[in-house]
Amino acid sequence: MSQIVGKGYDEFWNCSKRYRVLKGGKGSKISSTTALNFIYRIMKYENSNLLVVRQVMNTHRDSTFAQLLWAQEKLGVSKYWSNKVSPMEMTYLPTGQKILFRGFDDVLKLASTTVAKGYLCWVWVEEAFEIASETDFEKLDLSIPRGNIPSPLFKQTTLTFNPWSAEHWLKKRFFDTPDQNTAVFSTNYLINEFLDDTDKEVFRRMKEKNRRRYEVAGLGNWGISEGLVYENWQVGKPVIKEEDEYLWKSFFGLDYGYTNDPTAFVAFAANPKDRLIYIYDEFYKKRMLNSDIAEEIKRRGYAKEKIRADSAEPKSNDDLKRLGISRITPSVKGRDSILNGIAKISEYKIFVDEKCVNMIRELSTYIYDDKTKENGMRLPRDDNNHLCDALRYAFEDVRFFKAELRENDNSKQNRYGIDRDDFRKGWGI
């Protein structure tokens, strides 16, 4: 077994704590070792069963399902397993034990998962970084594993992921506040003795050309790697000098939701001259009626502000006007509007107030989808993006403020004594 698995995973392999959390870089044997471990466990422990979870159900086939198939082949035990894709499941033939596959995109089906034989005692959350909400994870954690598990079986949830951002809830929950029920592990390609020279050369070039990416994808350290839609952001408040206050203006965006998606409202200030954004308020909640939305906007003092809302909801926009949100305005959508909006926002440095926890979470997890392209350009994944969409809607109005600042800059000096030529130079015009 040690020759098949290799070095560096003894403690992980034998861990029986309630939570087994493993982060690491690319090429670090995370998924392959975990797959080998679970095939071995199912065959060793009668009455054990495994639930494998990813954010989206249809991503299993080319990832976890394929990895577990590989593990069966690697261990030479394929003849003892029946593997089906519809419904997707694996059955250990001698006993009828199961490996089941589910996605967080069907929470009700996920929470009601059961097995006919034995106990659903183990859960594997692969690419756990995709699970943007700790609340979603807790729903799973409270329902599976469930009940009393007789010895020698034990309850355990295994989470494996690449640590794209230190702002993710995984770090705070499992790594910053460890407890006796949790074992955390970090690994990277340096312990993978199965890599050949060409594989190692990829990491050598990465280290030389892109140190930031190497820290995350190579060494498995917390950070922000390529793949996030917005990278130039941080938690905190910008320093705004009194003489620069006129360069800032507030903007407001609203993205509608109800059952599956939350309604997301964002308030931010923008400084087009210095290309700065400060996100200072939000609300983010499911099952909000239009009357609830209107009341929340009024309660926060934004009823008289211009609010850009999703143009796909004209009835909701009309309802909000009737309810006293008189300046609600539909967003402008058109060809390439998503990519163009993202490109414009990406020119700015973004500050996020620490109280805006949902925006912090979205910015930490809003990523590009490698499989989705438009005119040869990658599109962002349509997930973890409700506040980001609201931000993009409202950002349409920043260009008008930018033009207004330029128009007001007609004299040699403005009222704060900034030289007009220096001011225009700062704008890059």
C-alpha positions as CSV (number, residue, x, y, z in Angstrom):
1,M,0.0,0.0,0.0
2,S,2.8,2.5,0.8
3,Q,4.3,1.9,-2.7
4,I,0.9,2.7,-4.3
5,V,0.1,5.8,-2.1
6,G,3.6,7.1,-1.7
7,K,5.0,9.3,1.1
8,G,3.6,12.2,3.1
9,Y,0.0,11.0,3.9
10,D,0.4,8.5,6.9
11,E,-1.4,10.8,9.4
12,F,-4.1,11.8,7.0
13,W,-4.7,8.2,5.9
14,N,-5.1,6.9,9.5
15,C,-7.0,9.9,10.9
16,S,-10.4,9.2,12.4
17,K,-11.3,12.7,13.8
18,R,-14.7,14.2,13.0
19,Y,-13.2,16.6,10.5
20,R,-10.3,15.8,8.2
21,V,-9.4,18.9,6.3
22,L,-6.7,18.9,3.6
23,K,-5.5,21.9,1.5
24,G,-2.7,21.8,-1.0
25,G,-1.3,22.9,-4.3
26,K,-1.5,21.3,-7.7
27,G,0.3,18.0,-8.1
28,S,0.2,17.2,-4.4
29,K,-1.7,13.8,-4.6
30,I,-4.7,15.2,-2.7
31,S,-7.5,13.8,-4.8
32,S,-5.7,10.6,-5.8
33,T,-4.7,9.8,-2.2
34,T,-8.2,10.6,-0.9
35,A,-9.8,8.3,-3.5
36,L,-7.4,5.5,-2.7
37,N,-8.2,5.9,1.0
38,F,-12.0,5.7,0.5
39,I,-11.9,2.6,-1.7
40,Y,-9.6,0.9,0.8
41,R,-11.9,2.0,3.7
42,I,-15.1,0.8,2.1
43,M,-13.6,-2.7,1.5
44,K,-12.1,-2.9,5.0
45,Y,-15.0,-1.7,7.1
46,E,-18.2,-3.6,6.5
47,N,-21.4,-1.5,6.7
48,S,-19.6,1.7,5.9
49,N,-20.8,4.0,3.1
50,L,-19.6,7.2,1.5
51,L,-21.2,10.3,0.2
52,V,-19.2,12.4,-2.2
53,V,-20.2,16.0,-2.6
54,R,-19.3,18.9,-4.9
55,Q,-20.9,22.3,-5.5
56,V,-22.4,21.2,-8.8
57,M,-23.6,17.6,-9.3
58,N,-22.6,17.3,-13.0
59,T,-19.0,18.0,-12.2
60,H,-18.5,14.6,-10.5
61,R,-18.2,12.5,-13.6
62,D,-14.9,13.9,-14.8
63,S,-13.5,14.5,-11.3
64,T,-14.4,12.4,-8.2
65,F,-16.1,9.6,-10.1
66,A,-13.2,9.2,-12.5
67,Q,-10.7,9.5,-9.6
68,L,-12.5,6.7,-7.6
69,L,-12.5,4.5,-10.8
70,W,-8.8,5.1,-11.1
71,A,-8.3,4.1,-7.4
72,Q,-10.1,0.8,-8.0
73,E,-7.8,0.1,-10.9
74,K,-4.7,1.2,-9.0
75,L,-5.6,-1.1,-6.1
76,G,-6.5,-4.0,-8.5
77,V,-10.0,-4.4,-7.2
78,S,-12.2,-3.2,-10.1
79,K,-13.8,-6.7,-10.4
80,Y,-15.4,-6.2,-7.0
81,W,-17.2,-3.0,-7.9
82,S,-20.2,-2.0,-10.0
83,N,-20.0,1.6,-11.2
84,K,-23.0,3.4,-12.7
85,V,-23.5,6.9,-14.0
86,S,-27.3,7.0,-14.1
87,P,-27.9,7.3,-11.2
88,M,-24.3,7.9,-10.4
89,E,-23.2,5.5,-7.7
90,M,-20.6,2.8,-7.0
91,T,-21.5,-0.5,-5.3
92,Y,-19.1,-2.9,-3.5
93,L,-20.5,-6.1,-4.8
94,P,-19.6,-8.5,-1.9
95,T,-21.6,-6.5,0.6
96,G,-23.8,-3.9,-1.3
97,Q,-22.0,-1.0,0.3
98,K,-22.4,2.3,-1.6
99,I,-20.5,5.4,-2.7
100,L,-23.1,8.0,-3.6
101,F,-22.6,11.4,-5.4
102,R,-24.5,14.6,-4.8
103,G,-24.3,18.3,-5.4
104,F,-25.0,21.4,-3.3
105,D,-27.1,22.6,-6.2
106,D,-29.9,20.3,-5.0
107,V,-29.8,20.8,-1.2
108,L,-33.1,19.0,-0.5
109,K,-31.9,15.8,-2.3
110,L,-28.5,16.1,-0.6
111,A,-30.0,16.3,2.9
112,S,-32.3,13.4,2.4
113,T,-29.6,11.0,1.2
114,T,-29.8,7.5,2.8
115,V,-28.4,4.0,2.2
116,A,-30.2,0.7,2.4
117,K,-27.3,-1.2,4.1
118,G,-25.1,-0.1,6.9
119,Y,-24.4,3.5,7.8
120,L,-23.7,6.6,5.8
121,C,-20.7,7.5,8.0
122,W,-18.3,9.3,5.7
123,V,-18.6,12.4,3.6
124,W,-16.0,13.6,1.1
125,V,-16.4,17.3,0.0
126,E,-14.1,17.7,-3.0
127,E,-13.1,21.1,-4.2
128,A,-14.5,22.4,-0.9
129,F,-13.5,25.9,-1.9
130,E,-16.4,26.0,-4.3
131,I,-18.8,25.8,-1.3
132,A,-19.0,29.5,-0.7
133,S,-21.4,29.5,2.2
134,E,-20.6,28.0,5.6
135,T,-24.3,27.9,6.2
136,D,-24.7,25.4,3.2
137,F,-21.9,23.3,4.7
138,E,-23.6,23.3,8.1
139,K,-26.9,22.0,6.5
140,L,-24.9,19.0,5.2
141,D,-23.0,18.6,8.4
142,L,-26.1,18.5,10.6
143,S,-27.8,15.9,8.4
144,I,-25.0,13.6,7.3
145,P,-23.4,11.6,8.9
146,R,-26.4,11.0,11.1
147,G,-27.3,8.8,14.1
148,N,-25.2,6.5,16.2
149,I,-22.4,4.9,14.4
150,P,-21.2,1.6,15.9
151,S,-17.5,0.9,16.4
152,P,-15.2,0.3,14.6
153,L,-16.9,2.7,12.2
154,F,-16.7,6.4,12.9
155,K,-18.3,9.7,11.7
156,Q,-16.0,11.8,9.5
157,T,-16.2,14.6,6.9
158,T,-13.2,15.0,4.7
159,L,-12.7,18.3,2.9
160,T,-10.1,18.7,0.1
161,F,-9.3,21.9,-1.8
162,N,-6.8,24.3,-3.2
163,P,-6.5,27.4,-1.0
164,W,-7.3,30.2,-3.5
165,S,-8.1,32.9,-0.9
166,A,-7.3,33.5,2.7
167,E,-10.7,35.2,3.0
168,H,-12.6,31.9,2.6
169,W,-14.7,30.6,5.5
170,L,-12.7,27.3,5.4
171,K,-9.6,29.1,6.8
172,K,-11.4,30.8,9.7
173,R,-13.4,27.7,10.7
174,F,-10.8,24.9,10.4
175,F,-7.3,26.5,10.3
176,D,-7.6,29.6,12.5
177,T,-9.6,28.0,15.3
178,P,-8.5,24.4,15.5
179,D,-10.1,22.0,18.0
180,Q,-9.8,18.4,19.2
181,N,-12.3,17.2,16.7
182,T,-10.5,18.5,13.6
183,A,-7.3,17.5,11.9
184,V,-5.9,19.9,9.3
185,F,-3.2,19.1,6.7
186,S,-1.3,21.1,4.2
187,T,0.7,19.6,1.3
188,N,2.3,20.4,-2.0
189,Y,4.0,18.9,-5.0
190,L,7.3,18.6,-3.2
191,I,6.2,15.4,-1.5
192,N,4.9,13.8,-4.8
193,E,7.6,11.3,-5.8
194,F,5.5,10.3,-8.8
195,L,6.2,13.6,-10.7
196,D,8.6,13.4,-13.5
197,D,11.1,16.1,-14.6
198,T,8.7,17.7,-17.0
199,D,6.1,18.1,-14.2
200,K,8.7,19.6,-11.9
201,E,9.8,22.0,-14.7
202,V,6.2,23.4,-14.8
203,F,6.6,24.4,-11.1
204,R,10.1,25.8,-11.6
205,R,8.9,28.1,-14.3
206,M,5.9,29.1,-12.2
207,K,8.2,30.0,-9.3
208,E,10.3,32.1,-11.6
209,K,7.6,33.8,-13.6
210,N,4.6,34.1,-11.2
211,R,5.6,33.9,-7.6
212,R,2.1,34.7,-6.3
213,R,0.6,31.8,-8.2
214,Y,3.4,29.6,-7.2
215,E,2.7,30.3,-3.5
216,V,-0.9,29.0,-3.9
217,A,-0.8,26.5,-6.8
218,G,2.7,25.3,-6.1
219,L,3.2,25.4,-2.3
220,G,-0.4,25.2,-1.3
221,N,-0.3,28.4,0.8
222,W,-3.3,30.6,1.5
223,G,-3.6,33.5,-1.0
224,I,-5.3,34.6,-4.1
225,S,-4.4,32.7,-7.3
226,E,-5.5,33.1,-10.9
227,G,-9.1,32.1,-11.5
228,L,-10.7,34.7,-9.3
229,V,-12.7,37.3,-11.2
230,Y,-11.6,40.1,-9.0
231,E,-8.1,40.0,-7.6
232,N,-7.3,43.6,-6.6
233,W,-9.4,43.8,-3.4
234,Q,-8.9,43.8,0.3
235,V,-10.8,44.0,3.6
236,G,-10.7,47.5,5.1
237,K,-11.4,51.2,4.6
238,P,-9.5,53.5,2.3
239,V,-7.9,56.7,3.7
240,I,-9.9,59.6,2.3
241,K,-8.4,63.0,2.8
242,E,-10.8,65.9,3.3
243,E,-9.6,67.7,0.2
244,D,-10.4,64.6,-1.8
245,E,-13.9,64.0,-0.6
246,Y,-15.4,65.6,-3.7
247,L,-13.9,62.8,-5.8
248,W,-16.1,60.2,-4.1
249,K,-19.8,59.5,-4.8
250,S,-22.1,56.7,-3.6
251,F,-23.8,54.1,-5.9
252,F,-26.3,51.4,-5.2
253,G,-27.1,48.1,-6.9
254,L,-29.8,45.4,-6.5
255,D,-30.0,41.8,-7.7
256,Y,-33.3,40.0,-7.2
257,G,-33.6,36.5,-5.8
258,Y,-36.1,34.5,-3.8
259,T,-36.1,30.7,-3.2
260,N,-32.8,29.4,-4.4
261,D,-30.9,32.7,-4.8
262,P,-30.7,35.6,-2.3
263,T,-31.8,39.1,-3.0
264,A,-28.5,41.1,-2.9
265,F,-28.2,44.8,-2.3
266,V,-24.9,46.7,-2.3
267,A,-23.9,50.3,-1.4
268,F,-20.4,51.6,-2.4
269,A,-18.5,54.8,-3.0
270,A,-16.3,55.2,-6.1
271,N,-13.4,57.6,-6.8
272,P,-12.9,57.5,-10.6
273,K,-9.8,59.7,-10.5
274,D,-7.8,57.4,-8.3
275,R,-9.7,54.3,-9.4
276,L,-10.9,53.3,-6.0
277,I,-14.0,51.6,-4.7
278,Y,-15.2,51.3,-1.1
279,I,-18.0,48.8,-0.5
280,Y,-19.6,49.9,2.8
281,D,-23.1,48.3,3.1
282,E,-25.1,45.3,1.9
283,F,-28.0,43.1,2.6
284,Y,-28.3,39.5,1.4
285,K,-31.3,37.3,2.1
286,K,-33.5,34.7,0.5
287,R,-37.3,34.7,0.3
288,M,-37.6,38.5,0.4
289,L,-40.9,39.9,-1.0
290,N,-40.7,43.2,-2.9
291,S,-42.3,44.8,0.1
292,D,-39.5,43.4,2.3
293,I,-36.9,44.8,-0.1
294,A,-38.5,48.2,-0.1
295,E,-38.7,48.3,3.7
296,E,-35.1,47.3,4.1
297,I,-33.9,49.9,1.6
298,K,-35.9,52.5,3.6
299,R,-34.6,51.3,6.9
300,R,-31.0,51.8,5.7
301,G,-31.8,55.3,4.4
302,Y,-31.4,54.7,0.7
303,A,-35.0,55.2,-0.4
304,K,-34.3,58.5,-2.3
305,E,-31.1,57.2,-4.0
306,K,-30.8,56.0,-7.5
307,I,-30.6,52.2,-7.4
308,R,-29.7,50.1,-10.4
309,A,-31.6,46.8,-10.4
310,D,-31.7,43.7,-12.6
311,S,-33.5,44.6,-15.8
312,A,-34.8,41.1,-16.1
313,E,-37.3,41.9,-13.3
314,P,-39.4,44.8,-14.7
315,K,-42.4,43.8,-12.6
316,S,-40.3,43.9,-9.4
317,N,-38.8,47.3,-10.4
318,D,-42.4,48.7,-10.9
319,D,-43.4,47.3,-7.5
320,L,-40.5,49.0,-5.7
321,K,-41.5,52.3,-7.3
322,R,-45.0,51.9,-6.1
323,L,-43.7,51.1,-2.7
324,G,-41.7,54.3,-2.5
325,I,-38.3,53.5,-4.0
326,S,-39.0,56.0,-6.7
327,R,-35.5,56.1,-8.4
328,I,-35.2,52.4,-9.1
329,T,-33.6,52.1,-12.5
330,P,-33.1,48.9,-14.7
331,S,-29.6,47.9,-15.5
332,V,-28.3,48.2,-19.0
333,K,-27.7,44.8,-20.6
334,G,-26.3,44.1,-24.0
335,R,-23.7,42.1,-25.9
336,D,-20.6,41.4,-23.7
337,S,-22.2,43.4,-20.8
338,I,-20.9,41.0,-18.2
339,L,-17.3,40.9,-19.5
340,N,-17.2,44.7,-20.1
341,G,-18.6,45.5,-16.7
342,I,-16.0,43.2,-15.0
343,A,-13.2,44.7,-17.1
344,K,-14.2,48.2,-16.0
345,I,-14.4,47.3,-12.3
346,S,-11.1,45.4,-12.5
347,E,-9.4,48.7,-13.2
348,Y,-10.2,49.8,-9.7
349,K,-8.8,48.8,-6.3
350,I,-11.6,47.5,-4.1
351,F,-11.9,48.0,-0.4
352,V,-14.6,46.1,1.5
353,D,-15.8,47.0,4.9
354,E,-15.4,44.1,7.3
355,K,-19.1,44.1,8.1
356,C,-19.9,43.2,4.5
357,V,-19.3,39.5,5.1
358,N,-21.3,38.3,2.1
359,M,-19.4,40.5,-0.3
360,I,-16.1,39.3,1.1
361,R,-17.3,35.7,0.6
362,E,-18.3,36.3,-3.0
363,L,-15.1,38.1,-3.9
364,S,-13.2,35.2,-2.4
365,T,-15.1,32.6,-4.5
366,Y,-16.3,34.3,-7.7
367,I,-14.3,32.5,-10.3
368,Y,-14.0,32.0,-14.1
369,D,-15.4,28.9,-15.7
370,D,-12.8,27.3,-17.9
371,K,-15.5,25.5,-19.9
372,T,-17.6,28.6,-20.7
373,K,-16.4,31.0,-23.4
374,E,-17.8,33.9,-25.3
375,N,-15.9,35.1,-28.4
376,G,-12.9,33.2,-27.1
377,M,-13.1,34.9,-23.6
378,R,-13.7,33.0,-20.4
379,L,-17.0,33.9,-18.7
380,P,-17.4,33.8,-14.9
381,R,-19.2,31.0,-13.3
382,D,-22.8,31.9,-12.7
383,D,-22.5,31.2,-9.0
384,N,-21.5,33.1,-5.8
385,N,-22.1,36.3,-7.8
386,H,-25.3,38.0,-6.6
387,L,-23.6,40.9,-4.8
388,C,-21.0,41.0,-7.6
389,D,-23.9,41.4,-10.1
390,A,-25.4,44.2,-8.1
391,L,-22.0,45.9,-8.0
392,R,-21.7,45.6,-11.7
393,Y,-25.2,47.0,-12.3
394,A,-24.5,50.1,-10.2
395,F,-21.1,50.6,-11.7
396,E,-22.7,51.7,-14.9
397,D,-23.4,55.1,-13.3
398,V,-19.8,55.6,-12.3
399,R,-18.9,56.6,-15.8
400,F,-21.5,59.5,-15.6
401,F,-19.8,60.7,-12.4
402,K,-16.5,60.4,-14.0
403,A,-17.7,62.6,-16.9
404,E,-19.2,65.0,-14.4
405,L,-15.8,65.4,-12.6
406,R,-14.1,66.1,-15.9
407,E,-16.7,68.6,-17.0
408,N,-16.4,70.5,-13.7
409,D,-12.7,70.7,-14.1
410,N,-12.8,73.7,-16.5
411,S,-10.7,76.2,-14.6
412,K,-7.0,76.3,-14.0
413,Q,-7.6,75.3,-10.4
414,N,-10.5,73.7,-8.7
415,R,-11.8,74.8,-5.4
416,Y,-9.3,72.6,-3.5
417,G,-6.3,74.2,-5.3
418,I,-5.3,71.1,-7.4
419,D,-3.7,72.2,-10.6
420,R,-5.9,71.4,-13.6
421,D,-3.0,70.0,-15.6
422,D,-1.9,67.7,-12.8
423,F,-5.6,66.7,-12.3
424,R,-6.0,65.7,-15.9
425,K,-2.6,63.9,-15.9
426,G,-3.9,61.9,-12.9
427,W,-6.8,60.8,-15.1
428,G,-4.6,59.7,-17.9
429,I,-6.2,62.0,-20.4
